[in-house]
C-alpha cells in the first residue's frame, strides 16, 4: 500500500508576497488502494469535487505521466478548501508524487518543484509543501530557485473563517501598479524579514510580518477579521499576525503559551464564528510510506 501525506501551507507571511511559504502540520493524506478499471477518488468534499479523472489530484498525476494505469485512491484532508492554506497546492503535490511513485523513472524533488510551480503559477505554496519548513522561492531565468531557512521555533494560531474566498477574487482586489516609493518600502521590509528569519531573530521577524506594503491593505476589506485579530493580539502584547495566502485564513505566529492566550481572547468575540487551530510547523514536507 502506498500512502502520501502533504502538509498545508501558509504563504506570503506579510511582505513576502508570492515568495515566502511555511508548511503547517495539517495534512492531506492520499492512500492508493489498488489498480482499478477507471480512476476512482474517494474523498470527503462532496459532489462539488470530482471523483474521477477531473479530480485535481488525478489531472495532475496524468499531466506528469499520461499513460499511468488507473487507480482507486482514498483522500482524507484536514485542510479546508479555498481558505488560504494551500488546498490546491497540496492536491497538486499529492498528484505529482503519486505519479512519481508509480512511474519507472521518478523525478528528483527539484524537478517535482519545477513542475508543481508550473502548474500552480508560483512557488510560495508548493515549495514548502514539498520541502517542508520555511522556504523562500522565486522563478528566475525559467528556473525555480528555492532556499530553505531554519524552521522557526514557533507555533501558528490559525483562524479559518466559515466563508470561502477564492484566490481569483482576492487577486482582483489588488492594484495593477504600485507607486515606486511604496514598492521600494515593501521590498525593503521583505528583504529585512528574510534576513531576520535566516538569523533566527524571531522577535524582529514577527514585527515585520505586519509591515506588508504589497497586498494586505487591499484585501483587508474582504477579510475584516484580519484587523480584529491583529488588534486583539496587540492588546496582549503580541505581534506576528498576517493574512495567509490570498485569505481568508489569518495566522499569528508566536510561542504556544502566548497563542493559547490569544485564542482564548478571540473566542470571546461573537463576530469571530470560524474555526481555530493551534499548529506546529511541519519540517518534513511531503512524505511517502510504503507497506
LINJO-V998392 format. One record per pair of residues at least 12 apart in sequence whose ideal C-beta (glycine too) atoms are under 7 Angstrom apart, sorted by the first residue. I is the first residue (numbers start at 1). J is the second residue. Records with the same first field share a line. If there is no record, write none. Layout:
I=J, J
This chain:
1=31, 32, 291
2=32, 101, 290
3=29, 31, 289
4=30, 94, 97, 98, 286, 288
5=27, 29, 286, 287
6=27, 28, 90, 93, 94, 129, 286
7=23, 24, 25, 26, 27, 129, 132, 282, 285
8=24, 26, 79, 85, 86, 90
9=21, 22, 23, 24, 85, 86, 89, 125, 128, 129
10=22, 24, 85, 156, 244, 245, 251
11=86, 124, 125, 244, 245
12=124, 215, 242, 243, 245
13=209, 242
14=208, 209, 210, 211, 212, 216, 242
15=186, 189, 190, 193, 208, 211, 212, 213, 214
16=190, 193
17=214, 215
18=122, 124
19=124, 136, 137, 138
20=124, 136
21=124, 125, 127, 128, 135
22=128, 134, 281
23=128, 129, 132, 133, 281, 282, 285
24=156, 279, 281, 282
25=279, 280, 281, 282
26=78, 79, 85, 277, 279
27=78
28=75, 77, 79, 90, 91, 94
29=76
30=57, 73, 75, 94, 98
31=73, 74
32=71, 73
33=72, 73, 74
34=71, 72
35=69, 70, 71
36=70, 71, 72
37=70
38=52, 70
39=52, 53, 58, 70, 71
40=72
41=55, 57, 58, 73, 75
42=74, 75
43=75
44=76
45=81
56=88, 91, 92, 95
57=75, 91, 94, 95, 98
58=95
60=91, 92, 95, 96, 119
61=95, 98, 99
63=119
64=96, 99, 100, 115
65=99, 102, 103
68=99, 102
80=160
81=164
82=164, 165, 166
83=160, 164, 248, 249
84=244, 245, 246, 247, 248, 249
85=244, 245, 249
86=125, 129, 245
89=120, 125, 126, 129
90=129
92=116, 119, 120, 126
93=116, 126, 129, 130, 286
96=112, 115, 116
97=286, 288
100=112
101=288
109=130
112=130
113=126, 127, 130, 144, 146
114=144
116=130
117=139, 144
123=137, 139, 144, 146
124=137
125=245
127=146
128=285
129=285, 286
130=285, 286
131=146, 148, 285
132=282, 283, 284, 285
133=148, 151, 281, 283
134=148, 149, 151, 152, 197
135=147, 148
136=149, 194
149=197, 198
150=200
151=281, 283
152=202, 253, 281
154=202, 253, 254, 255, 281
155=254, 255, 256, 259, 278, 279, 280
156=251, 253, 279, 281
157=251, 252, 259, 262, 263, 278
158=249, 251, 277, 279
159=225, 229, 249, 250, 266, 272, 274, 276
160=249, 274, 275
161=225, 248, 274
162=273, 274
163=248
165=222, 223, 246, 247, 248
167=246
170=219, 222, 246, 247
171=246
173=218, 219, 222
174=215, 218
175=218
182=213
185=213
186=212, 213, 214
189=208, 211, 213
192=208
193=205, 208
196=208
206=239, 240, 253, 254
207=239
209=240, 242, 253
210=230, 239, 241, 242
216=243
219=243, 247
222=247
223=243, 247, 248, 250
225=250, 272
226=243, 250
228=269, 271, 272
229=241, 250, 252, 266
232=262, 265, 266
233=252, 262
236=261, 262, 265
238=252, 254, 258, 262
240=252, 253, 254
259=278
260=278
263=276, 278
